[in-house]
Amino acid sequence: MVSSYVIVLMVMTLYGGGRAQELADAVLSTVPNNKMDLVDNGLTDTELIMAFVVFRHGDRTPDQEELDKFPGDHNYDNIFFPYGKKALTNKGKQRGFRVGEFLRKRYNNILLSKLYLPDEISVRTTDYARTKMTALTALAAMFPPPIAQRWNPFLNWQPVPYNTEPQEDDDLLYYYNCPRYLRLREKVYALPEILELRKPYESLFKYLTLKTGTNITTLEDVFYLDNLFQTLGNVGVKTPAWAQEVMPEIKQITKLEYACQFYDSELIRLSTGILLADILNATSAAMTEDREQPNLQLISAHENNVAALMAAVGVFEPHQPKYGSTILLEFRKRLSTGQYGFTAVYAADAGGPGVALPISGCGGESFCDYDTFVNLTKENVLSRSEYKEQCAILDR
């Protein structure tokens, strides 16, 4: 099978130059390696004003699209009980709770009061049971009711609302709802350099096709198969020995799939441009003392959304974000100068710790001044009206 050395050469062929080595290193690592200490990196001279948080749902059961990659004679219906398909497991609920504990600890008495105050927080989910349930478990950890809000003496929980767009209208689900994104990604797969990347894997594709009994011919096919083994593991189904033997190669292909998903600025723009525009609109208003908006804005979504925001703000290295992984884009003000800016913090594991990632183009600092950030990300911003128009364009 393909060695790590070959993977490095393939990524360097794809990207070229100094950036090639950075991406090659990223593909060989599990999570971004540009870690910075949160205490000694200059943030002590900043005031936290707002935060925008996207986290992946917790551990789940497979969906049918994944099960179809390895159908065989398996009947998994009994082992999915009582969750059902594409549903959060009990471990997934625990992971969501840890996300909430992390956010409460980080923002306690800074962005969040002890009481649940609806003006301080907004919560959005995609229209999936697993993202809604993850939001609920996170909010349960963030807002255990104090006496003033204790409505049931036997239950240390209070209801906190969230908003959900209809699935067919949700821009967070760009990989389903934006035909242009899908068309552009298909074009990336067909690029000569990507086709060259496929060559060393032909034997693996054939091997997976033989073992699964289905056509495994694309990077995305392998990605779905990777997800299938992960989600079956969540309900106690052991990955077959033949798959365990080639799992390192499967994981490398999953990373390459993520590199393709955010290959250029247009793919990034279509995947998260609206969210980035919302963030810039909100922070621009906050700088003019317009505080008619929440301090903390949460989105419970999917690994693609975590990766997309990371790509949009210049901190993404190709990898699949894990269950409960969280990206926090924090809007801060430097106390000594009055300068506004952003800090990107990544909790690769549910519940942290959070690691500050230097935003590309900001000189390796954890605090990126506002004007520089806006200039660096301007190609990634998209309005809702532009999104609808551009998603419908398929011929260029």
RAURCOR-V216719 format. One line per field, one symbol per residue. psi: psi as a letter, one per 30 degrees, with the letter a starting at -180 (. if undefined). burial: # if it has 9 or more other ideal C-beta (glycine too) atoms within 8 Angstrom, else .. A space follows every 10 residues. Layout:
psi=???
burial=???
This chain:
psi=lkleeeeeee eeeeelaefe eeeeeeefle lkgikkkfeg gfffglkkel kjkklklakl llleeeeffi ebgkjgeeff kgealhlkle eeeeeeeeee eeeeeegkgd fkleljjfff kkkkllhkee eeeeeeeeee efhkklefgj fjfgjiklkk llkkkkefgj ffhefefjee eeeeeeeeef keeeeeefef geeeeeeeee efgljjflee eeeeeeeeee eeffggjkkk eeeeegeeee eeeeeeeeee eheleeeeef fgeeeeeeee eeeeeefggj ghllekjkjj bleeeeeeee eeghgkkjlj klkgkkkjjk jlkkeffgkl akkkkkjfkk galkkkkkkk fggglfjjle eeeeeegeff kkleeeeeee ffjfg.
burial=.#...###.# #####....# .######.#. .#...#.#.. ###..#.### ########## ###..##.## #....#...# ..#.#####. ########## ####.##... ##...#...# #.####.#.# ########## ###.#...## .......#.# .#.##.#..# #####.##.# #####..##. ...#####.. #..##.###. ##.#.#..#. #########. #####...#. ..#..##.## ########## ##....#### #######.## .##.##.... ...####### ########## ########## ########## ####.....# ########## ##.######. .#..###### .###.##..# ##...##..# #.....
